[in-house]
Amino acid sequence: MRTEVEEAQELTKILVSYASMTGTDQVTACAEFIRGWFEKNQISAEIVFYDGVANVVAKVGKKGGKRILLDGHFDVVPPGDMQEWNSNPFEGKIQQGYIYGRGVGDMKSGIAAAMLAMRELKRQESDLQGEAVFYGVGDEETGSVKGTLSLLESYDKKFDGAIVPEPTDFCIERAQRGLRWIEVYVKGKACHAGRPHVGKNAIEQTSKMIRALKEISYDVYEDLFEEGLKTPSLSVNRIQGGIKNNIVAEECTFLIDRRLLPGETVDEVWKQIDTAIQKVLDEGFQYKMKMVNNGWDPFVTSEEDPVVSKLEYYYEQITGKKPVVRGKGGCTDASHIHNAGIPVVILGPGSANESHTANEKCEITKIAQTAEILAETAKSFLND
């Protein structure tokens, strides 16, 4: 008989074997495998498509009671430079207790843990007083517009709690920073570079704007986040301007990455950026700002909420250690779930530092432990 660790290894390896890069046919192929796996284990499952994106929904338990959601994604980013990999990124190489492959941490190990947890809940279905639902989505790496967002809007959002097994370094994360991308277009006046005083250099004006943005001070603080992430942050990571070296640049565009903490609003952030730019705007220049993406909102779930407290309890019961409880610096679908009015917490076996890197890996024993923690937490949550 296979051990829990061996089963976790086998299932994760199969999931990794699907090169389910967002937008490819392998996303649907991986969804079909997941649905088939559930059906083989007598679990009701279906594939739900939104604009061609395949998502898997599975259900265990009884209707009429409390409901808990296990939400994750099985799409992955491309492997990048294949020369940097020590093995085929879709092989699922096993070495010294780790499994390697693209998306193994982010987040097919978490998907495997959720699937195994659902199977365990199925075995105990007669004892359940509520329903556990699995959402496996196929477009998280591009924002989950046709995944979690569509499922919550059009399929079902009536849940009393949710757990997202994204990579957390095996910590419990009950808060998350938010994100907005803001594009700023700057217009000046072109002229011959030999007579720069005649024109208005949009690149130089942009430089002044960026310096002003970096000098913004923040009075928001959240100790749940790790060092360097306890306050909001702003960075400019893309800039484009000018057409020729001997023409003063008439136009320049730059993109702001603004990370929000719980308590901040998008309107406040927009006004903050706009005010900083206006203070350094020179005569003869114009600018326009626009939001590039819908983004992710920050949130914090109370430590007293049952989905958090029960997860902490069973983490300690199963691992023998108290969990590190913190906030997540990156963005996940937990934000969308929170916005739907559902208390949500994040726990996954993968490491955030491994996400999107060559030779991405995950410790196999943690996959099995995560599955057990999810199952016991869900059972207690539904029966409480």
Summary of the structure (lengths in Angstrom):
residues: 384
radius of gyration: 23.4
end to end distance: 32.7
largest distance: 82.8
contacts: 1400
relative contact order: 0.20
helix: 37%
strand: 26%
